[in-house]
Amino acid sequence: MIGLLANPVLLPCLTMETTMNVHPQPTDSPVLVEVDDTIATVTLNRPKSINPLSEDMLAGLQSAWDRIGQDREVKAVILRGAGDHFCAGHDLKEMTARRQDEDGGHQYFIDLFATCSKMMTSIVELPQPVIAEVSGIATAAGCQLVASCDLAVASEDARFATSGVNFGLFCSTPMVALSRNVSRKHAMEMLLLGEFINASKAAEIGLVNRVVPGNQLAAEARSIAQIIAEKSPVPVKIGKKAFYAQAEMTLHDAYAYAGETMAKNMMARDTELGIGAFIEKKPVPEWTGE
């Protein structure tokens, strides 16, 4: 890839040891990761430019997903933007500068969108659920980022758009995640009109789960993450993977796959403990993660 991973962001290794004693990160890092108990908070940290998905930001996010995915102590993830806004999408100034390349930037653009697509896909493939905590604007690839998360909570002032068409660039890669969240008609309306929709409309069409006052946003996202973190990680991991896999299958294939998945889930130690406690009317057991 041309230059996209030239400046990787150094994040602390999120192991059992470091989750209890995370080394301080430089406050100027484009992506900040904080682990509190079993919940990781990933922050896009370029508020002055509305947290664009620059080369450094993409590299930092990919590094965060790679590390969090390997940490069995992290049970849920919150993704947020520093400042008043979530994410303005790709860094258009950074992209425009590459038009000076010999090929007009064509290979750079191919690599950039491939890198971004890998990062978005990594959210879906992460074993832990990811909750988008959205305030302000989430536009173009920023809207794609919301759609790529498993759940999303928005403040009442949040606005969403796939506005590339207004500037001569159809939001083709954001379209992939958007069209897997909302109906075709709603997706096409956003993609063709390029207009902002408010948080209540985003909830109505299924782009976000909940809308709350701005002063309750962080607490709401944390509450959802905490509920998930208290579940056994076994069914959560199995279920998240199965959810996205079956969605791409025919009805018969989906049921066959889901049946095999449930049979596998039934063999887990946590499932045995949980069902046993339910039958015997005992408190939820301490999960083993196995």
N, C-alpha and C positions, 0 to 999 in steps of 0.2 A: 504494500500500500504506500502511496506517495505521501510521506510526511505525516500521515494521520496519527501514527503512534510514536512519533519522534520524541515527544515530551511526555512520557507516561507520568501520571500522578502517583506519588508514593503515599499509599494509605496503610494504616497499621493492619497487620495480619489479624483477622478477627477469629482468633482461636479462643478456647476456654480461658487460657491465661490472660490474654489481652482484653477480653470482654470485661474482665473484672478490674483491669488496670490499663485502660487504653492510653497509649502515648499521645500527647497533644499533637494535633495537626497544624500546619501553618494556616493562619486565618485567611491567607490569600489563595488557598487552593481552590480550584474551580468546583470541586466536589468535596463536601465534608461528610464524614460518616461518624455517627455517634451511636454507641450501643449502651442501652440502659436496661439492665436485667436481660430479658429475652427479646427485646424489641430494638431493631436497628432503625435509625433515622438517617436518610440520605438527603442531603441538601444541595441543590444547585446554587452555587455561591458566586454569581456574577450579577447582583441586583441592579447595578447602575446601567447595565445594558440589557436588562430584563432576561437574564439567565439564558442566553442563546446557546444552542448546541454547537459550539465551536469544536475544533479538533481536540483541544485540551479537555473540554467538557465531555465529549464522547469517550475519550480515553479514560477519564476519571470514572465515569459511570460504568464502563465495561469492567474496569478493575474492581469497582465496588461489588458488582454482581458476581464476578468470579470468586471473590473472597467470601462474601456472605453466603453464597451457595455451598461453600465447603464447611461452614460453621454450624454444627449441630445444636449449638446453644441458642442461636437466633431462630425464633419461631415466627416472626412477622416483621414486615418492613414498611416504613412510611417514607414516601418520596414527596419532597416539598421544594419550594423555591424560596430563596432568601429575599427579603424585601417585600414589596407590595404585590409582586406578580409571580406567577408560576414559571412560564417559559414562552419566549417569543419565537421559538423555532430555530431554524438554521441561522448561522452567522452569515448574512448576505454580503457584508463587507469583506469578510475573509474569503468567501467564494468568488466574489467579483475580482479580487486581486489575482486570482489564478487564471484569469482570461489572458494574462500576459505570457502564459506558458506557450511553448512552441505549437501545441495542438489546440490552443485556445482554451485549455483547461478540461478537455473532454475526459481524459483518463483520470484526472483528479476527481472530477464529479462522479465518475463511475465508482471510484474507490471510496469517496466520501459517503455516498448513499449506501454502498455495501456495508461500510463500517457502522453506519447508523442503523441499518436494518438488523445487523447482527446484535447490536446493543438492545434494540427493541425486542427482538426474539428472545434474548437472554432473560428478560423480565418474565416472559411467558414460561420459559423453561426453568426458572428458578424454583427450587422446591418449596420455598416459603411464599405465602401470599404477599403481594405488594399493594399498598393502599396509597393512591394519589391524594395529597392534601392540597387542594387548589384554591388559590386566591388570585384576584386580578385576572390577567389575561393568560390564556393558553391557546396559542395560535399556530397554525401550520404543523410543523413537527412537534411543537409543544402540545397541541391537541392530540397528535399521534401518541405522544408519551402518556397522556391521560388514558387514552383508549387502550394502550398496551398493558396498563396496570390491571390487576384482578378486580379491584374495587376503587371507587373514587368518592371523595367527600369534597364538596365545594362550598365556599362562602357565598353569601347572597350577592356579593359584588362581582363574582367570577363571570368571565365571558369567554366564549369559545368560538374559534373560527378556523376554517381551512381556506385561508385568504390568498393563496398563491395565484389563483386565477386572475386576481385584480392586477397582478404585476407581470402577467405573461407566463407564469409557471404553474401548471396544474399540479395540485398536491397529490401526485400519484402514489408515493410511498405512505403518506398519512392516510390515504384512501384505504389501504390494506387493513390497518387496525380499525379505522372508523367504520368501515363496512361490515366488520365482524362484531360491532357493538350495537349499531342501530339499523333500522330497516333501510332498504335500498332507496326508497323515496326520500327519506330524511338525509341519508348520506349524500345522495346526488344533489339535493337542495343546498347543503352546506358547501359541497365541492364546486358547484356551478355558480352559485350566487356570491360566495366568498364573504358573506355577511356574518357579523357576530351574532351569536345567540346568547341569551342570559342563562343564569344557573338554573332557574326553574324550567326553562325549555330543555336544557341539557338533561335534567332529571326526567322530564316527561318522555323524551325519546330514548332514554336508557344509556346516555353517555356517562352520567354520574349516578351514584346510588342515593346520596343524601345531600340536602342543602341546609346550611345552618348559618346563623349570624356570624360575622367575622370574628368576634371575640370568643366564639365557641368552637372555631374550626379545629385548632390544634387538639383540644380536649376530646372532640368527637372522633378524630382520626386515631388518637391514642386509645380511646375506649374500644373502638373496633379492633385495633391491633391486640389489645390486652385480652379480649374475648377469644380471639383466634389463638393467642399464645398459650392460653390455658387448656386448649385441646391437646390430645395426643398428636404429635407430629406425624405419626404413621398414616392415619387416614387423610390428613390434610395434604401431605405430599402425594400420596397415591391418587387422591381425589382431584387435585389440581391438574396433574398430568392427564388423568383420564378425561376430565372435562374438555380440555382443548383437543385431545386426540379424537374423541368420539364425534365432536362437532364437524369434523371433516369427512365422516364416514356416511355410508348409506344407513338406512334405518336398521336393516338386518345385521349388517356388520357392526353397527354401534352397540346393539343389544348383545351380540356375541362377545365383543370386546369388554363391555361393561360387566357381563357375567363372569368372565375370566378374572377381571379386576377385583370384583367383590370376593371371589373365591380366594384370591391371593391375600386380600385384606383380612379375611376370616382367619388366616393362618398366623396372623401377627399376635405376639404376646399381649400387646396393649388391648387388642380387640377381645381376646379371651378374658382379660381382667375386667374390661369395661362392661361387657355383656354379663359376666358373672355378677358384678356388683349390681347391675340393674335388676337382674332376676332375683337376687337375694335382698334387694332393697337396701343396699349399703351405699355409703358415700362414694363419690367418684374416686377411683384409686389414684395413687401416685404413678404417673405414666413412666414407662421405662424407655420409650422411644424405639422399641423393638416389636 
